[in-house]
Amino acid sequence: MPEIICNTSPLQYLHQMDVLHVLPALVKTVTVPPAVQEELNTGRSLGLSLPDLQRLDWIIVCAPASAVTLPLVTDLGSGEREVLALALETPDSVCVLDDALAREVARTLQLRFTGTLGVLIDAKRAGIIPAVRPLLDQLQSLGFRLAAHTRAAVLKLAGEPK
């Protein structure tokens, strides 16, 4: 299984839906850069329901070795930039990103990536969760932007009727 490097929003949404356990069930460890840890810590200090990475023994916090690539895409947040930098340094890794621009940059850099929806599909296929549909409803109620055609495609990939 490739190394997983995760951004903030997938951790946030999986935690808020109470299915964060799917990540360590799919992979042994998940790497996050310091910027992601800081974003989660800041959000928790503001009262948001976010995971405390220090309490998760399957999370590894690792800084990119080189800061050279970090400022190249100024429209990305620091978490996305550090996830992409780590992925560039980690052959055969998979980025877990929801941000459209970050995913486009990953595609341009020929990095493998997925997002919260891909994690849910993988968890369903692995038998870790029974269904994706109720989680899609929950995601949308949490403010996750999900186009109708994307929802239909996810349900089809999960083997669930429209």
N, C-alpha and C positions, 0 to 999 in steps of 0.2 A: 504494500500500500504506500503511495507517495506521501511525502510530508505535506501537511496542511498548514497554510499560513492564513490566518483569519483576521478580517477587519472588524470594526466595532459593530456595525449594524446587524450582521448575522448573529453575533453573540447576544446583542440586545434583544432581537426579536425571538430567538429561540428561548432565551431566559424568560421573557415576558409571556410566552405561550406555555411555559413550564415543560419544555421539551429539550432543554440544553443537554440533557443526558444522551441525546442521539449522537453528538459529536464523538465522545470517547467510546461509544458503542461501535461507531464506524471506523475510527482510527485510534491508535493507542495514545498518541499525543497530538496536541495542536499548538503551533507556534504563533505568538502574537508579538508585534513590535512594541517598544515602550510607548509610542504615541497612542496606540490603541488602549493600553493599560491606563494611560493618563486620561483619555477621553472617558473611559468607563468610571474612573475614580472621580473625575469632575462631575459627571452626571449623577453619581450616587451622592456626592456631597450636596447636590441641589435637590435631593429627595426623589430622584428617578429610580425606578425599579430596574437595576442593572446588576450583572453578576460581579462578585468580588473575586478577581482572578487569583488572589493569594490563597483563597480557600479551595481552589480547584487544582488537585495534584496532577492533572493531565494537561495543564497549560504550562508552556515554557515561554517565558518572555526573553526575547533575543533581539538585540539591536542590529541593524544592518552594519556590515563592516565598513562600507564606504558611504559617506554622505554626499558624494558627488552627484548621484542620480536624483537625490531627493528634491531639489528645487526645479527640476526640469519642467514639470507640468504644474504650473502655478494655480490652475483651477481646481486641483485636488486638495483634499484635506491632508493633514500630516499623517493620519493613520493610513490612508490609501497609498500615499507616497512611500511610506516605510514598508507596507505589505509588498508593494511592487518591487522595491529595492531588495528586500529579503528574497523574494521569488527569483529575481535575476541572479542572486548569489547561490541559490539552492536548486541545482538541477533536479528535474523530475518532480518538482513541488506543484501543488495546486493552490491557487489563491481562492479564498472565499470572500467575494466582493458583491455588493448589491448596487453600488453606484454605477450609473451608465457610462460616465466618462472614464472611470477607473477600469471598467471592463473593456472599453474600447482601447485604452492604452495597453492593457494586458494582451489584447488581441494583436495590436500592432507590434508589441514586443515578443510575440509568439509564446506567451506564457499560458499555461493551462489554468482555467478558472471555472468556478461555479459560484452559486450564490445561495441564499437562504432557501429558495425554491428547489434548487438542485440537491441540497442537503436533505430536504424533506422527501424528495423523490427517492433518493438513495436509502433513506431510513425506512420508507415503505417497502421498497424492494427487498431490503434485508430483514423485514419482519419485525423491526424495532417499534414501529408505530402501525396501528391498524388501518388508518385512513389519512389522506391528505386534505380532503375537502373541508372538514371542520377547522383545520389549521389555516387554510386559505381564508376562511371567513374571519377567523381570529386575527390574522395578519392585517386584513383590510380594516378591521375595527381599531387596530393599533396605528393606523395611518400608513401602512405599507402600500405603495402605489402598484396596482396590479391591473393591467389592461385586460379586457374581456378575452381577447385572443390568446393572451399569455396564460390566463386562468384555464382556458379550454385545453391548451397544449399541455399544461402541467397535469391536469386531470387525466388526459389521454396517456401521458407517459407513466402516470401512477397506476394506470389500469382501472380508473374509476369513471363511471358514466358521467356525462355532462349533466 
